[in-house]
Amino acid sequence: MGRNTVISICKALAIILMVIGHADCPGWLSAFLYEFHMPVFFVTAGYFFSVRYLSDEATFVKKRLRGLYVPFVKWSVFFLIIHNLMFTLGILNEQYGNWSGGVTHPYTWHQMQQRLWNIVTAMGGYDEFLCGAFWFFRGLLVASIAYLVLFKLGTVVCRRVAPDAASRTDGKAYRLWIPLAVCLTALLLGGWKTYEGLKIVTLVQGGYRDIMGTFFFGCGFLFRQYESRWRVNWWGTLLLGVVVWLFSKYAVANMNWRSTFEQFLSLPLPALCGCLMTYNLATYLDRSNGLLKRCLVYVGDHTLPVFVFHIISYKVVSVLKILYYGMDWGQIGCHMVIHDHSADDLFWLLYAFAGLTIPLTVNYYFTKFRKYKSDI
């Protein structure tokens, strides 16, 4: 029997939506997809969590470090090294920046050293204009380990309260009650944090994304336990989409690290509805065996290069936009894309196409080249 590729397609849809969202797509579309596209990544990661890691913590932590911390450090240091070179080449400048008017500057030697320390010790300090999505690596790493710790604490409580239930790792305690308690704990912590304006000072950006990531990670594990009971149909998919759309129009929320208590309250329902909607769509797409499915599975299995390189890939389209409108060449330094005319043109489609296809194409041929060299 072949592997289940539905989750790979879910990840593909999520990364495509992320690239579209970063490409200055129309406001209504941006609000809609930001409700759920990042939670999908946490849910799909939690989907693969296994209770066997409760007695083999080292394996789980090593896998998380190898899959999240190592690539984060490697690519953060790479972009740190080339940051000042990007100014020399004109890719970055001190005149044009993000949509709010902020700009970036060349680093002094001292600043580069401090950012290196931040990268290694806190998973922070990355180049904000070239690595704007890198918070996800830290968020998922912290959420994964936090979920493991909370789950283990839950088993300790379960052994004291109901030792018979705790003796079976395939029983309802491990499949429902403990993971449900972990999710509720994460939600309570998220509510407490946002209501009182608290920060986890040891986590870059204060910890909101990490806490909510723990919740969504746990939801992924819960869904896996009861996946067979979920019925996929078009009417349900449409209803889920309507719920997400209504929230995106009247109660906007996303995983912004500055989220207020009201935004926290508005996030879980549309995010989970969006995740289920994505799962339904992925299920339909998985039922075919054509080129589209194969492409989506490949994208879902190779989200890392898109996370790392989609922003720098946007610069190719920025060159085209500058030529088309006769803009100042300095506009190539805009983050993440050139914002002028974005409300009335379709360049966001080209940005999205480049942000997805350039990293994947380079990764594909680089992988083939490495295989060719190893076979020589």
N, C-alpha and C positions, 0 to 999 in steps of 0.2 A: 504493500500500500504506500502511495506517495505521501509526502508530507502535506500538512494542512497549510495552504498558502493564503488563506483568508486574512490572517493577521499581517502578512507581508504586504498585501494589497491595502489594508488599513493604513499601514505606515506610509505607503506610497501616496495615498490620497492626502494624508496629513502633511507630508513634506511638500507636496505640490501646492497645497493651500498656504503653507508657510511662505513659500517663495512668492506666491501671488500676493499675499498680504504685505510682504516687504517691498513689493514692486509699485506701491502707490496705486493700487486698484481703486475703483470707485468706492465711495464711502459706505454705501449700503452693503456692498460685498465684503469690505474689510470688517465692518462691525459684525456681520454674520459669521464669518469664518473664525474671527478671533474669539468667539464664544467657546469654541471647542477644539480647534486644531492642535493646540499644544497639549491639552489634557489627553488627547488620543495617544500621544507618545508615552505618557506615564501609564495609561491604562494598558497599552499593549506590552509594556515592560512588566507590569504586575501580572499580566496574564500567564507569564512563564515562571513565576515564582513557585517554588516547590517546598512543601513542609519538610522535605529531607534536609533542607539547609538549616533547620532548627538544631540539628545535631552535627552539622558540618558547616559551621559558620565561616571557617577559613576559606573553603572553596568558593562560597558565595562572594565574600569580600574580595578575594583575589580576582574573580571574574569581573566584578564591578570596577575595580581599580584598573584592570587591563583594558576594559572596554570603554571606560569613561575618563578616568584620571590621566592615564598615559596619553591618549590622543589629545586631550585638552592641553596638557603641558607641552607636548610636541608642537602643536600648531600655534599655540599662544606664543611660544618662544620664537617660532618662525616669523610670525607677523610682527613681533616685537623687534626682531633683528632688521626687518625690511621697512619698518615704519618711517624712519628718516629718509630712506631711499625713495619711498613713495612721494615725498615732497620734492626731491631732486627731479624725479620723473614727471612731476605735475599731477600725479594721481590724487594726491592730497594737497590741500593748501589751507592757508589761514583766513581766506576770504569767504569761502562757501562751505556750508556745513549741513546740519540737519534741519528739519522742518520748523523747529522752534528758534533757529538762529544760532545755535551753538556750533562752535568750530573746534578743530583739533590743532595741535601745535607739534613741532618737532620736539623730540625728547632730549634732554641733557643726559650726560653720562650718568649722573646721579639718579635721575628719574628712571632711566633704563634699568639700573640696578635694583631700585625699589620695586619697579613693576615685576622684575624677575622674581624677587622674593615673594611678592603678592601672588604671582602665578603658582609658584611651587607650594607655598604654605597655606593659601586661602582660596585657591582657584578663582582669584580675581586678577586685577591688573592687566587684563587683556585689552587689546586695541579696540576701543569702542566703535570706531568707524569701519573697521575691517572685520571685526569679530563680534558683531552685535548680537548674534544668536548663541554665543558661547556660554551664557548663563545656564543653558539647558544641561550641559555636562555636569555642572556642580549640583543643579537642582535634582537631577535624576540620581546622582550618586548619593547625595544626602538622603533623599526620599527612600531609596532602596535600603540603605543601612538602617535608617530610622524605622522602617517597616519591619525589618528583621528583629530589631531590638524590642519594639512594642509587641510583636507577635510572641517573642520568647517570654516577655513579662506576662502576657496574657495566659500562656501555658502554665506559668508558675501559679497564677491565681486559680486557674482551672483545676490544677492538681490538688489545691487546698480545698476548693469548694465542691468539686465533683470529681474525685479521683478515678471513678470508673469511666467517666466520659473522657478523661485525659489520657487514659491508657491506650486509646485507639486513635491513631493519627488519621485514619480514614473516616472517622465518625463525624457527627454533626458539629461537635465542638470545634474541630479544626476546619471544617468546611463552611461553617456559618457563624457561630457565636463569637469565637475569638477574632476572626478577621473583621466581623461587623463591629466589634468593640474597638478594634484598632482604627477603623475608618471614622467612627464617631469621636474617638479621642482626638484624631487629627483635626476634625471639623471644629471641635470645641476649642482646641488650641488656636486654630485660625480665627475663630470668632473673638476669642479673648484678645489675641494680638491686635486685630484691626479695631476692635471697640475701644481699647485703651491706648492705641497708638504705640504699642510696644515693639521692641526690636530685639532680635537675637544678635548681640553685638559680635559674636564670633563667626557669624555668617555674613558674607558680602550681600548687600541689599536688604538685610534685616530678617530674612528667613521666611517671608510669606510664600514665595514660590516653592520653597522646599517643603513647608508644611502642607500646602495644598497638593503638591506633588505626591506626598505620602498618602493623602486621602485617595487620589486618583489611582495611584499604584495599587492600593488595597482594593479598589473597585474592580480593577482588572483581574486580581486573584479571585475575588468573589464571582465575577462573571464566568470565569473558567469553570468553577465548581458547578454552575447551573446552566451552562451554555446549551446543553441538550434540550432544556425546557423553553428556550427562547425561539419564538416563531417569527420567521422572516417573511414579510409580505409588503406589497407596495403601499397599501393604505396605512399601515403602521409607520412605514418609512416617511411617508408624506406628513403624517401627524407629528412625528418627531421633528421634521424640518420646520413645520409651522411653529412649534414651541420655541425652537432656536431663533427663528426669525422674529417672533413677537418680543422675546427678551432683547434681541439685538436692536430693536426699534424703540422699546419703552423702558428697558432696564439693563442698559449696556454693562457688561462685565467681561473681564478677561484675566489672565494671570499676571497682570501688571504688578510689579513689586510695591507700587505705591497705593494699592487698592484700599479703599475706605471700607468701613463696616457694611455700608449699604451695598457696595460692589461685591463684597464677600458673600452677602446673603443672596445676591443675584447670580452667582457663578455656578454652584453645583448642579442645579436642575438643567439649565440649557447645555452645560458642558457634557453631562451624562447623556442627555438626549442626543446631542451631536455625535457623541462616541457611538451610541447605538445605531444612529442613522448611518454613520460611516461603516460600521460593521455590516449593516444590511446591504448597503451598496457594494461593499467588497464581496459579500456572499454572492450577489447576482453576477458580478464581474468574474468571480472565480469559477462560475459554472460553465464558462466558455473555455475553449482551449486554443484560442486564436492568438494573434500577434499582440493585441492589446493586453491580454492577461500576462503574457510572457514579459512584456515591457514593464508592466506595473509590478510584477513580482521582482524583477531586477531592480527597479527603483526602490522598492521597499526593503530589499536586502542590502542596498548601498546608500543609505541615507547619510552616512558620515561625510562623504565628499561634498554632498550638497550643503550640509550644515556648515562645513568649513569654508567652502569656496563660492557660495552663491553671490555673496556681496561683491567680491572682487570681480566676478563674472559680469555683474551688472554694468561695469565700466565700459564694456564693449558696446553696449546699447547706448550708453551716455554719449559716446563718441558720435554715433549715428544721430542722436537727438540734437547734439550741438551743431552738426553739419546741416541738419534739416531746418532748424530754426535760426541758424546764424548766430548762435549764442557765444558768449565769452568762453574760451577754452577752460577757464578756471572752474566752470560749472561741473566739470568731471569729478571734482572733489566733493560734490554733494552726497549726503548720506541719507538713505541708502541709495536713492536714485535722484535724478534731477526733478525737482518739484514743480518748476515752471511749466505751465500748460497741462499739468497732469489731470486737471479737472475736465478738460475738453479734448483730449487726444487718446489714442489707443496704444501709446508706447508701453503701457504697463504689460500688455500682452507680450511684446518683444522682450521686456525685462524678465518676465516670468519664464519665457522660453529659454533665454540665455542662462538664467540662474539655475535652471534645472539641467539643461542639456550639456552645457560646457563642462561642469564638474564631472558629470557621469561619463561623457565621451573621453575626457582626459583620463579618468580612472580606468575605463575599459581598456584603452590602448596601453596605458602604463602597466596594468596587470598582465596583459598579453606579452608585453615586452619583457617583463620580469620572468614570466614563465618560459619565454623563448631563450633568455639568457641562462636560466637554470637547466634547460634541456641540452644546451650546447656541451 
